[in-house]
Amino acid sequence: MSAFMSVQSIGKKRLTRLKQSKNHPTPPLDQRGLHGKQPCTPEDWKIKIRQHIRSFPTITSHYSRQINPNKRYLHPNLNIKRMWLLYLGQNEPEEKNKYCTG
């Protein structure tokens, strides 16, 4: 059995699964995506976050001004952590255990 596994480059688990599926004519059901309700960001929070990001001044790139004049960039010293800390400074931390409906 180990020679077969090494020639086919498969492990013990896969071989066991193949043996078990040999007895069943239909393939097993796909169980992906059936893990239940996931926490997500409510719509009003998303709106607040978008407004917060849009509040930062933007600049056009010196190199792509002629090619893409409508493309805007945030300041290079601005990162996610700084934006988050500024957001927390402006808004009260809210309850994080909300779930989306639907």
Secondary structure by P-SEA (a helix, b strand, c coil): caaaaaaacccaaaaaaaaaacccccccccccccccbbbbbcaaaaaaaaaaaacbbbbccccccccccccccccccccaaaaaaaaaaacccccccccccc
